[in-house]
Amino acid sequence: MARPYRIPDFKKLYPEASDEVIAVLKTTERKMQYQEYDLKAEQTIIDPEGETVGIIPGREDSYERLLEQNVQFYEESSNVEEMVIRRMEVQQLHKALTFLSKEERDLIDHLYFKECTEREIAAKTGISQNAVNKRRQKILNKLRKIFEKI
């Protein structure tokens, strides 16, 4: 593409090409210009009677400019079915946690809800990190079995 809104003379560029090929080249060039310039360019509309000037923004705009204009974006939310399934899973998890002992619940609470590391828990309880890991694995296996029954 040489310049916007100017289609090259393909007949001069490709003298041996047939008219059909030249027509395709012209159509393709115009489509490329549309994508490159028309979608991005703003249009200014002047109303001489009302003495007003209006600007129609390009259809392709930068994210930063849209944020400056406080444009609100559509937030994709999960559909109702996914929300219900998620809520049911959370209810099942809480029900399964009630079958654990207080120590087991505390360990799961610290690891997954309070986001403590195994090393931190090991330091607090005075046991090795490896022992905390084994207890965690044992509790998770117990929870899997409980989930199968629920």
Disulfide bonds with the S-S distance in Angstrom:
none
